[in-house]
């Protein structure tokens, strides 16, 4: 018996496993593949995903090898017709430490998360294909290879062709728009610099070459070459070179060492539920997005982050199983909204590339940062304050600097939030719930004001208000706002979970 069996070792499954393992949950991660994927696939982390990975303790490793502010360079033949950094105006602020996305190949994200998972003594089990599953009131029984694994819960993070989803009898509802396939691959390129994302668009095709940081490779995205009968050819080094020569026509540029290739078709689909009793779906197993904006990997990471703390509390006996119902309640509307957003942004790109100087930078939108997403409708978002404040339950909890007068050191709220606990910010006089009454293994209380941390330059008050109590969920969203002198609001909230 294990607590949680995670099926699928992509970014979604690994994020969930890391979050569970750091809570002391017994977790196993299985994947059908015989070796870890090396293709770039998704190549960008959103600002909100970077905050998640900061909490998990790996964002520093990723920032060391990733790239921000890579310009998009658009050509007509060898002539540069436009160049733009779509995130040029995004700068670090006290409340947003990661204002821009991070360009990084998916395999690097997965490797970093596996290394973090190993810190907790957990390794991915390869060549372990889920063949069947059944469940009852006591747990889930999964047949993996020739082995039967018993788990209290199972989470399917096994991609768009999810075996778990099919075993549950769930379908991906939606559409596959009539948009041409895209050929994708990882190649090395002679004759192009690594200082920009190179893009060519013409009436008879398109090709883009994006340098992958920390490697010698570029990710190539191109329209498919067609065979004599008009059907798309499988992407190969020869077809990619043919597309480049035909669309770009720049002498001296040669592609070589193709290490991975795939074909991508736009799908806009999602399930109508994320949970069937003790089995959950997350990531592409539950929703598949248009490629525009790169939200597939990021949305999966945040699915996992939402589910992890809830499973952890239930398994520890600190919350009732009813808490798990809020995963579906919170994440299904988010998935639906993000499908709309990525479809809208794909339309914007397809329109832009018809114009000289247009390119994939047309996808840019504040919504793609995912910093604006929250759960204001959730039963877990509560406001008992008698006076309106700056903070709104359900919103992302912003960062802010503070000073610890006892040590003279400066820090930031995200340092306090990091870890598998709730955080209670007490702004103003030290009133309300006595700290000794809190279960401090679940809630870390921090007074901001007399006798506590100093609000550095008023940034905390600007973000959260004054004379108030703010309870922050383990996944970095505001759970509760209450008056500073309310003695029971926090305890009542925790007892209701």
VEXDREN-2710 file (C-alpha; in Angstrom, 1 decimal):
% VEXDREN-2710
k/r/px/py/pz
1/UNK/0.0/0.0/0.0
2/UNK/1.2/3.5/-0.9
3/UNK/-0.6/6.8/-0.2
4/UNK/-0.6/8.1/-3.8
5/UNK/0.3/6.5/-7.1
6/UNK/1.1/9.1/-9.8
7/UNK/0.8/7.8/-13.3
8/UNK/3.0/9.8/-15.7
9/UNK/6.4/11.5/-15.0
10/UNK/6.0/14.7/-17.0
11/UNK/6.1/18.1/-15.4
12/UNK/2.6/17.6/-14.0
13/UNK/3.2/14.3/-12.3
14/UNK/6.7/15.4/-11.0
15/UNK/5.3/18.6/-9.6
16/UNK/2.6/16.6/-7.7
17/UNK/5.1/14.0/-6.5
18/UNK/7.5/16.7/-5.2
19/UNK/4.7/18.5/-3.4
20/UNK/3.5/15.2/-1.8
21/UNK/6.9/13.9/-0.9
22/UNK/7.9/17.0/1.0
23/UNK/4.8/16.5/3.1
24/UNK/5.9/13.1/4.1
25/UNK/3.3/11.4/1.8
26/UNK/4.3/8.0/0.5
27/UNK/4.2/8.4/-3.3
28/UNK/5.2/6.3/-6.2
29/UNK/5.6/7.7/-9.8
30/UNK/5.4/5.3/-12.7
31/UNK/5.7/5.9/-16.5
32/UNK/5.3/3.7/-19.5
33/UNK/8.4/4.9/-21.3
34/UNK/11.7/3.0/-21.0
35/UNK/13.9/6.1/-20.9
36/UNK/13.4/9.7/-20.1
37/UNK/12.3/12.0/-23.0
38/UNK/14.9/14.3/-24.4
39/UNK/12.8/16.3/-26.9
40/UNK/12.2/20.0/-26.1
41/UNK/8.4/19.8/-26.5
42/UNK/7.0/22.6/-24.3
43/UNK/9.7/25.3/-24.0
44/UNK/8.4/27.9/-21.6
45/UNK/7.5/28.4/-18.0
46/UNK/5.0/31.2/-17.1
47/UNK/5.6/33.6/-14.3
48/UNK/3.1/31.9/-12.1
49/UNK/4.7/28.5/-12.7
50/UNK/8.0/30.0/-11.7
51/UNK/6.4/31.0/-8.4
52/UNK/5.2/27.4/-7.9
53/UNK/8.7/26.1/-8.7
54/UNK/10.2/28.6/-6.3
55/UNK/8.0/27.2/-3.5
56/UNK/9.3/23.7/-4.5
57/UNK/12.9/24.9/-4.2
58/UNK/14.0/24.5/-7.8
59/UNK/13.5/27.9/-9.5
60/UNK/17.1/28.9/-9.0
61/UNK/18.4/25.9/-10.8
62/UNK/16.0/26.6/-13.7
63/UNK/16.9/30.3/-13.9
64/UNK/20.6/29.4/-14.2
65/UNK/20.0/27.6/-17.5
66/UNK/16.9/29.3/-18.9
67/UNK/16.6/32.5/-20.9
68/UNK/14.3/35.6/-20.5
69/UNK/13.7/38.5/-22.9
70/UNK/14.7/36.6/-26.1
71/UNK/13.8/38.9/-29.0
72/UNK/11.6/37.7/-31.9
73/UNK/13.3/38.4/-35.2
74/UNK/11.2/38.3/-38.3
75/UNK/12.6/38.1/-41.8
76/UNK/11.7/38.3/-45.5
77/UNK/14.5/36.2/-46.9
78/UNK/17.8/37.4/-45.4
79/UNK/16.3/40.8/-44.6
80/UNK/15.2/41.6/-41.1
81/UNK/11.8/43.2/-41.3
82/UNK/11.0/43.5/-37.6
83/UNK/12.4/42.6/-34.2
84/UNK/10.6/42.8/-30.9
85/UNK/10.8/41.6/-27.3
86/UNK/7.2/41.1/-26.3
87/UNK/8.0/41.2/-22.6
88/UNK/10.3/44.2/-22.7
89/UNK/8.0/46.3/-20.4
90/UNK/7.9/43.6/-17.7
91/UNK/10.2/44.3/-14.8
92/UNK/10.6/43.0/-11.3
93/UNK/8.4/44.7/-8.8
94/UNK/8.0/44.1/-5.0
95/UNK/4.9/42.0/-5.6
96/UNK/6.0/40.1/-8.7
97/UNK/9.5/38.6/-8.5
98/UNK/9.2/36.8/-11.9
99/UNK/7.5/39.1/-14.3
100/UNK/8.5/37.3/-17.5
101/UNK/8.3/33.7/-18.7
102/UNK/11.4/31.5/-18.8
103/UNK/12.5/29.9/-22.1
104/UNK/13.7/26.4/-21.2
105/UNK/13.1/23.0/-22.8
106/UNK/10.7/20.7/-21.1
107/UNK/13.2/17.9/-20.7
108/UNK/15.3/20.3/-18.5
109/UNK/12.3/21.1/-16.3
110/UNK/11.6/17.4/-15.9
111/UNK/15.2/16.6/-15.1
112/UNK/15.3/19.3/-12.4
113/UNK/12.1/18.1/-10.8
114/UNK/13.4/14.5/-10.8
115/UNK/16.5/15.7/-9.0
116/UNK/14.3/17.5/-6.5
117/UNK/12.2/14.4/-6.0
118/UNK/15.3/12.3/-5.4
119/UNK/16.1/14.6/-2.4
120/UNK/13.1/13.0/-0.8
121/UNK/14.2/9.5/-1.7
122/UNK/11.7/9.0/-4.5
123/UNK/12.7/7.8/-8.1
124/UNK/10.5/7.5/-11.2
125/UNK/9.8/3.9/-12.1
126/UNK/10.3/3.6/-15.9
127/UNK/8.9/0.9/-18.2
128/UNK/6.0/0.7/-15.8
129/UNK/2.8/0.8/-17.9
130/UNK/-0.6/1.1/-16.3
131/UNK/-2.7/-1.7/-17.7
132/UNK/-5.8/-1.6/-15.5
133/UNK/-7.3/0.0/-12.4
134/UNK/-10.1/-0.6/-10.0
135/UNK/-11.2/1.1/-6.9
136/UNK/-13.4/0.7/-3.8
137/UNK/-14.1/2.6/-0.6
138/UNK/-10.6/1.6/0.7
139/UNK/-8.4/2.6/-2.2
140/UNK/-7.3/2.0/-5.7
141/UNK/-5.7/-1.2/-7.1
142/UNK/-3.6/-0.6/-10.2
143/UNK/-2.0/-3.2/-12.5
144/UNK/1.3/-1.8/-13.6
145/UNK/3.2/-4.1/-15.8
146/UNK/2.9/-7.4/-14.1
147/UNK/2.6/-5.9/-10.6
148/UNK/-0.5/-4.9/-8.6
149/UNK/-0.1/-1.7/-6.7
150/UNK/-2.5/-0.7/-3.9
151/UNK/-2.8/3.0/-3.2
152/UNK/-5.2/5.2/-1.2
153/UNK/-5.4/7.6/-4.2
154/UNK/-4.3/7.6/-7.9
155/UNK/-3.6/10.6/-10.1
156/UNK/-3.5/10.3/-13.9
157/UNK/-0.9/12.7/-15.3
158/UNK/-0.3/10.6/-18.3
159/UNK/-1.0/13.0/-21.2
160/UNK/-3.5/13.5/-23.9
161/UNK/-3.8/9.8/-24.6
162/UNK/-4.3/9.1/-20.9
163/UNK/-4.8/5.4/-20.0
164/UNK/-6.2/6.6/-16.6
165/UNK/-8.8/8.8/-18.3
166/UNK/-9.9/5.9/-20.6
167/UNK/-10.1/3.5/-17.7
168/UNK/-12.5/6.0/-15.9
169/UNK/-14.7/6.2/-19.0
170/UNK/-14.1/9.9/-19.4
171/UNK/-13.8/11.7/-22.7
172/UNK/-12.1/14.9/-23.9
173/UNK/-14.9/17.1/-25.1
174/UNK/-14.3/19.9/-27.6
175/UNK/-13.0/20.3/-31.1
176/UNK/-10.1/19.8/-33.4
177/UNK/-10.0/23.0/-35.5
178/UNK/-9.3/22.7/-39.2
179/UNK/-5.7/24.0/-38.9
180/UNK/-2.7/22.6/-40.7
181/UNK/-0.4/20.3/-38.8
182/UNK/2.8/21.7/-37.5
183/UNK/6.1/19.9/-37.6
184/UNK/8.4/20.3/-34.6
185/UNK/11.9/19.1/-33.9
186/UNK/15.2/19.7/-32.2
187/UNK/18.1/20.4/-34.6
188/UNK/21.5/22.1/-34.6
189/UNK/21.9/25.0/-37.1
190/UNK/24.9/26.4/-38.9
191/UNK/24.6/30.0/-40.1
192/UNK/22.2/31.5/-37.5
193/UNK/23.0/33.2/-34.2
194/UNK/21.6/32.2/-30.9
195/UNK/20.6/35.7/-29.9
196/UNK/17.0/35.6/-31.2
197/UNK/14.0/33.5/-32.1
198/UNK/14.2/33.5/-36.0
199/UNK/10.9/33.5/-37.8
200/UNK/9.9/33.4/-41.5
201/UNK/6.3/33.5/-42.7
202/UNK/5.3/33.3/-46.3
203/UNK/2.1/32.5/-48.3
204/UNK/3.3/28.9/-48.9
205/UNK/4.6/28.1/-45.4
206/UNK/6.4/29.1/-42.3
207/UNK/9.5/28.1/-40.3
208/UNK/10.8/29.3/-36.9
209/UNK/14.1/28.4/-35.2
210/UNK/14.4/29.1/-31.5
211/UNK/17.7/28.5/-29.6
212/UNK/17.2/26.2/-26.7
213/UNK/19.1/27.6/-23.7
214/UNK/21.7/25.3/-22.1
215/UNK/22.1/23.3/-25.3
216/UNK/23.5/23.6/-28.8
217/UNK/20.1/22.9/-30.3
218/UNK/17.3/25.0/-31.8
219/UNK/13.7/24.0/-31.7
220/UNK/12.3/24.1/-35.2
221/UNK/8.6/24.7/-35.9
222/UNK/7.5/24.5/-39.5
223/UNK/4.6/23.9/-41.8
224/UNK/4.6/20.4/-43.1
225/UNK/6.1/19.5/-46.5
226/UNK/3.5/17.7/-48.6
227/UNK/3.8/14.5/-50.6
228/UNK/2.7/14.1/-54.2
229/UNK/-0.8/13.3/-53.1
230/UNK/-1.0/16.4/-50.9
231/UNK/-0.7/14.6/-47.6
232/UNK/1.8/15.9/-44.9
233/UNK/5.1/14.1/-44.9
234/UNK/6.7/12.9/-41.6
235/UNK/9.1/15.5/-40.3
236/UNK/12.7/14.6/-41.0
237/UNK/16.0/16.5/-41.3
238/UNK/15.5/16.6/-45.1
239/UNK/12.0/18.0/-44.9
240/UNK/12.9/20.6/-42.4
241/UNK/15.8/21.7/-44.6
242/UNK/13.5/21.7/-47.6
243/UNK/11.0/24.0/-45.8
244/UNK/13.8/26.3/-44.7
245/UNK/15.2/26.6/-48.3
246/UNK/11.7/27.1/-49.7
247/UNK/10.3/29.6/-47.2
248/UNK/13.4/31.4/-45.9
249/UNK/15.8/30.9/-48.9
250/UNK/18.8/32.1/-46.9
251/UNK/22.1/30.8/-48.3
252/UNK/24.5/29.2/-45.9
253/UNK/22.0/28.1/-43.3
254/UNK/22.2/24.3/-42.7
255/UNK/20.2/22.2/-40.3
256/UNK/21.8/19.0/-38.9
257/UNK/21.7/16.5/-36.1
258/UNK/17.9/16.1/-35.7
259/UNK/17.5/14.5/-32.3
260/UNK/13.7/14.6/-31.9
261/UNK/10.7/15.3/-34.1
262/UNK/7.0/15.2/-33.9
263/UNK/3.8/16.5/-35.5
264/UNK/1.4/18.7/-33.7
265/UNK/-2.3/19.2/-34.4
266/UNK/-4.4/21.8/-32.6
267/UNK/-6.9/20.4/-30.2
268/UNK/-9.2/22.3/-27.9
269/UNK/-10.6/19.7/-25.5
270/UNK/-11.2/18.9/-21.8
271/UNK/-13.0/16.5/-19.6
272/UNK/-16.2/17.4/-17.7
273/UNK/-14.9/16.2/-14.4
274/UNK/-11.4/15.8/-12.8
275/UNK/-12.3/13.2/-10.2
276/UNK/-14.0/9.9/-10.0
277/UNK/-13.9/8.9/-6.3
278/UNK/-10.3/8.2/-5.5
279/UNK/-8.9/8.8/-8.9
280/UNK/-8.0/12.2/-10.3
281/UNK/-6.8/13.6/-13.6
282/UNK/-4.3/16.5/-14.1
283/UNK/-2.5/18.2/-17.0
284/UNK/-3.0/17.0/-20.5
285/UNK/-4.9/14.0/-19.3
286/UNK/-7.7/16.4/-18.5
287/UNK/-7.3/19.2/-21.0
288/UNK/-5.4/19.8/-24.2
289/UNK/-4.6/23.3/-25.4
290/UNK/-3.6/25.1/-28.6
291/UNK/0.1/25.6/-28.6
292/UNK/-0.2/29.4/-28.5
293/UNK/1.1/30.8/-25.3
294/UNK/2.6/27.5/-24.1
295/UNK/0.0/27.0/-21.4
296/UNK/-0.3/23.2/-21.6
297/UNK/2.7/22.4/-19.4
298/UNK/2.1/25.4/-17.1
299/UNK/-1.6/24.6/-16.5
300/UNK/-0.6/21.0/-15.6
301/UNK/2.0/22.2/-13.1
302/UNK/-0.7/24.3/-11.5
303/UNK/-3.2/21.5/-11.5
304/UNK/-0.7/19.5/-9.5
305/UNK/0.0/22.4/-7.1
306/UNK/-3.7/22.8/-6.4
307/UNK/-4.2/19.1/-5.7
308/UNK/-1.0/18.4/-3.8
309/UNK/-1.7/20.3/-0.6
310/UNK/-5.3/19.0/-0.4
311/UNK/-4.3/15.4/-0.7
312/UNK/-1.6/16.0/1.8
313/UNK/-4.0/17.4/4.5
314/UNK/-6.5/14.6/3.9
315/UNK/-3.9/11.9/4.1
316/UNK/-2.5/13.4/7.3
317/UNK/-6.0/13.5/8.9
318/UNK/-5.9/17.3/9.1
319/UNK/-8.9/17.7/6.7
320/UNK/-11.9/15.7/5.7
321/UNK/-12.1/14.0/2.3
322/UNK/-14.6/16.7/1.3
323/UNK/-11.7/19.0/0.7
324/UNK/-10.8/17.0/-2.4
325/UNK/-14.0/18.1/-4.0
326/UNK/-12.6/21.6/-4.3
327/UNK/-10.0/20.4/-6.8
328/UNK/-12.7/19.9/-9.4
329/UNK/-14.5/23.0/-8.3
330/UNK/-11.5/25.2/-8.7
331/UNK/-9.5/23.7/-11.6
332/UNK/-12.3/22.9/-14.1
333/UNK/-13.3/26.6/-14.6
334/UNK/-9.6/27.5/-14.9
335/UNK/-9.1/24.8/-17.6
336/UNK/-12.1/26.0/-19.5
337/UNK/-11.0/29.7/-19.4
338/UNK/-7.5/28.8/-20.5
339/UNK/-8.8/26.9/-23.5
340/UNK/-10.7/30.0/-24.5
341/UNK/-7.6/32.2/-24.0
342/UNK/-5.2/29.9/-26.0
343/UNK/-7.8/29.7/-28.8
344/UNK/-8.0/33.5/-28.8
345/UNK/-4.3/33.9/-28.9
346/UNK/-3.9/31.3/-31.6
347/UNK/-6.3/33.3/-33.7
348/UNK/-4.3/36.5/-33.0
349/UNK/-1.1/34.8/-34.2
350/UNK/-2.7/33.4/-37.4
351/UNK/-3.9/36.9/-38.2
352/UNK/-0.6/38.5/-37.4
353/UNK/1.6/36.3/-39.6
354/UNK/-0.3/37.4/-42.7
355/UNK/1.2/40.8/-42.3
356/UNK/4.8/41.9/-42.9
357/UNK/6.6/41.9/-39.6
358/UNK/4.0/39.8/-37.8
359/UNK/4.9/36.8/-35.8
360/UNK/4.2/34.7/-32.7
361/UNK/4.9/37.6/-30.4
362/UNK/1.2/38.5/-31.2
363/UNK/0.3/35.8/-28.7
364/UNK/1.5/38.1/-25.8
365/UNK/-1.2/38.8/-23.3
366/UNK/-1.2/39.6/-19.5
367/UNK/-3.4/36.5/-19.0
368/UNK/-0.6/34.3/-20.2
369/UNK/1.4/35.1/-17.1
370/UNK/-1.3/33.3/-15.2
371/UNK/-0.7/35.7/-12.3
372/UNK/-4.3/37.0/-12.6
373/UNK/-5.9/33.5/-12.3
374/UNK/-7.5/32.8/-8.9
375/UNK/-10.4/31.1/-7.2
376/UNK/-12.8/33.8/-5.9
377/UNK/-15.8/31.6/-6.5
378/UNK/-14.4/28.7/-4.4
379/UNK/-15.9/27.6/-1.1
380/UNK/-12.2/27.9/0.2
381/UNK/-12.2/31.7/-0.4
382/UNK/-13.8/33.5/2.6
383/UNK/-14.0/37.1/3.7
384/UNK/-15.2/37.7/7.3
385/UNK/-13.7/41.2/7.6
386/UNK/-16.1/44.0/8.4
387/UNK/-14.0/46.6/6.5
388/UNK/-12.9/46.1/2.9
389/UNK/-9.2/45.5/2.4
390/UNK/-6.7/45.3/-0.4
391/UNK/-6.5/41.5/-0.4
392/UNK/-9.3/39.5/-1.9
393/UNK/-9.9/35.8/-1.0
394/UNK/-9.2/33.6/-3.9
395/UNK/-6.6/35.9/-5.5
396/UNK/-2.9/35.1/-5.8
397/UNK/-1.0/36.2/-2.7
398/UNK/1.5/38.9/-3.8
399/UNK/5.1/39.0/-2.7
400/UNK/6.5/42.0/-0.6
401/UNK/9.8/42.7/1.2
402/UNK/10.0/42.8/5.0
403/UNK/12.6/43.5/7.7
404/UNK/13.1/41.1/10.7
405/UNK/14.1/43.5/13.5
406/UNK/15.3/40.7/15.7
407/UNK/18.1/39.8/13.3
408/UNK/18.4/42.8/11.1
409/UNK/17.9/40.6/8.0
410/UNK/15.6/41.4/5.1
411/UNK/13.4/38.9/3.3
412/UNK/10.3/38.6/1.3
413/UNK/6.9/37.1/1.9
414/UNK/7.5/34.3/-0.5
415/UNK/10.3/33.1/1.8
416/UNK/7.7/32.8/4.5
417/UNK/5.2/31.1/2.3
418/UNK/7.7/28.5/1.0
419/UNK/6.8/25.1/2.4
420/UNK/3.8/22.8/2.9
421/UNK/1.9/25.1/5.3
422/UNK/-0.6/27.8/5.6
423/UNK/0.8/31.3/6.4
424/UNK/-1.0/33.7/8.6
425/UNK/-0.1/37.4/8.2
426/UNK/-1.2/39.6/11.1
427/UNK/-1.1/43.2/10.0
428/UNK/-1.3/45.8/12.8
429/UNK/-1.6/45.4/16.5
430/UNK/-1.0/41.9/17.8
431/UNK/-4.6/41.0/18.6
432/UNK/-7.0/38.3/17.6
433/UNK/-6.1/34.6/17.7
434/UNK/-3.4/33.7/20.2
435/UNK/-0.4/32.2/18.3
436/UNK/-0.3/29.4/20.9
437/UNK/-3.7/28.3/19.9
438/UNK/-2.7/27.6/16.3
439/UNK/-1.5/24.3/15.0
440/UNK/1.9/25.7/13.9
441/UNK/2.8/22.5/12.0
442/UNK/0.0/23.5/9.7
443/UNK/-0.1/27.3/10.0
444/UNK/3.0/29.6/10.3
445/UNK/1.9/32.9/11.9
446/UNK/3.8/36.1/11.2
447/UNK/2.8/39.4/12.8
448/UNK/3.6/42.4/10.6
449/UNK/3.7/45.4/12.9
450/UNK/4.5/46.1/16.6
451/UNK/6.6/43.3/18.0
452/UNK/6.8/41.5/14.7
453/UNK/8.3/41.9/11.2
454/UNK/8.6/45.4/9.8
455/UNK/6.7/46.3/6.7
456/UNK/9.6/47.4/4.4
457/UNK/8.5/50.7/2.7
458/UNK/4.8/49.9/3.2
459/UNK/4.7/47.2/0.5
460/UNK/3.0/44.6/2.6
461/UNK/0.2/47.1/3.6
462/UNK/-0.2/48.2/0.0
463/UNK/-0.7/44.6/-1.1
464/UNK/-2.8/43.3/1.9
465/UNK/-4.2/46.3/3.8
466/UNK/-3.9/47.2/7.4
467/UNK/-5.2/45.9/10.7
468/UNK/-6.3/42.6/9.3
469/UNK/-5.6/38.9/9.3
470/UNK/-4.7/37.3/6.0
471/UNK/-4.5/33.5/5.8
472/UNK/-2.5/32.2/2.8
473/UNK/-3.1/28.7/1.4
474/UNK/-0.2/26.3/0.9
475/UNK/-0.5/27.0/-2.9
476/UNK/-0.1/30.7/-2.5
477/UNK/-3.7/31.9/-2.8
478/UNK/-5.5/34.0/-0.2
479/UNK/-7.8/31.7/1.8
480/UNK/-9.3/34.1/4.4
481/UNK/-9.4/37.8/5.2
482/UNK/-10.6/38.7/8.7
483/UNK/-10.6/41.6/11.1
484/UNK/-7.4/41.9/13.2
485/UNK/-9.3/41.5/16.4
486/UNK/-11.4/38.5/15.4
487/UNK/-10.3/35.8/17.8
488/UNK/-11.8/32.8/16.0
489/UNK/-11.8/33.4/12.2
490/UNK/-8.7/31.5/11.5
491/UNK/-9.4/28.5/13.7
492/UNK/-13.0/28.3/12.4
493/UNK/-11.6/28.3/8.8
494/UNK/-9.2/25.5/9.5
495/UNK/-11.8/23.4/11.4
496/UNK/-14.1/23.6/8.4
497/UNK/-11.6/21.9/6.0
END
